[in-house]
């Protein structure tokens, strides 16, 4: 049992690392989209040139 856990740990760490990296990229994309949309709204309202 202990040996099985030891061999699975690197795989789990790798999968979790990939998951967090992908999540970070998605959050950055969402943030950029929100920035662009806010800029468009402000321009439409005449608040930003």
C-alpha positions in Angstrom: 0.0 0.0 0.0 2.7 2.5 1.0 4.7 1.6 -2.2 1.6 2.3 -4.4 1.1 5.7 -2.7 4.8 6.6 -3.3 4.6 5.8 -7.0 1.3 7.7 -7.5 2.5 10.9 -5.7 4.6 12.3 -8.7 1.7 11.6 -11.1 -0.8 13.4 -8.8 1.6 16.3 -8.4 2.1 16.6 -12.1 -1.7 16.5 -12.8 -2.4 19.1 -10.1 0.4 21.3 -11.5 -1.1 21.1 -15.0 -4.6 21.9 -13.5 -3.4 25.0 -11.7 -1.4 26.2 -14.7 -4.4 25.8 -17.0 -6.7 27.5 -14.4 -4.2 30.4 -14.2 -4.2 30.9 -18.0 -8.0 30.8 -18.1 -8.3 33.4 -15.3 -5.9 35.7 -17.1 -7.9 35.4 -20.3 -11.1 36.2 -18.4 -9.4 39.2 -16.8 -8.3 40.5 -20.1 -11.8 40.0 -21.6 -13.3 41.9 -18.7 -10.8 44.7 -19.1 -11.6 45.0 -22.8 -15.4 45.0 -22.2 -15.1 47.6 -19.5 -13.1 49.8 -21.8 -15.7 49.5 -24.5 -18.5 50.3 -22.1 -16.6 53.4 -20.8 -16.0 54.6 -24.3 -19.7 54.1 -25.2 -20.7 56.2 -22.2 -18.2 58.9 -23.1 -16.1 58.3 -20.0 -12.9 57.3 -21.7 -11.4 58.7 -24.9 
